[in-house]
Amino acid sequence: MSFRTEKKALLNLQNKSLINELIDSKNFEIIFKERIIKSIYFDTLNFDCFFQSDEGVVPRKKFRIRSYKNSNDKNFYYEKKISSLEGRYKETSSISINDVNKFIKNGIYDQDYGYIFPILNVQYKRKYFKYKSWRITLDEDIKYSNFINQHYVHDTSNVIEFKSFYEKSEDELIFNFPLNFSRFSKYCNGIRMLGIL
């Protein structure tokens, strides 16, 4: 298990332009081709994952099935994102389309949450970079739909995220990237924008 540091920032048009300049000037290494990510988020019928994430409670978990729409990777992945007092980490396992259909139909059992069910679709375009020890992702064209009706709404936010498995001071990151870092959850934002609760 490897804990990692994660920092997120929302980008408006002005600081998105700044980020693009920084990407060019600092010679970021492109580590993957741009691709479209599709996720199905699962939650309890009481939306425990949503409320815990929204309130910043630890420990907490998020559950999703992820796939990549326009890449050579045709697999599906079941992911658990875990936030604890010790830090954050992610557990990922490759699953088959039969598993996906079974999970959607029957739900998934988790020892802490009980049964969880598909709630929200999230889709976005992601670019991948590396800078020093930081893995950087830039998410654009984010959209959400209720799992049942599939009607998408678009999020005007663009999100940049910095991840590292090494301890780095927040001051160093802010010095290199003059952004306002904040908590942001696509799952929580999608739930709000669609008025599911």
Buried (B, 14 or more C-beta within 10 A) or exposed (E): EEEEBBBBBBBEEEBBEBBEEBBEEEEBEEEBEEBBBBBBBBBBEEBBBBBBBBEEEEEBBBBBBBBBEEEEEEEBBBBBBBBEEEBBBBEEEEBEEEBBEEBBEEBBEBEEBEEBBBBBBBBBBBBBBEBEEBBBBBBBEBBBBBBEEEEBEEBEBBBBBBBBEEEBEEEEBBEBBEBEBEEBBBBBBBBBBBEBE
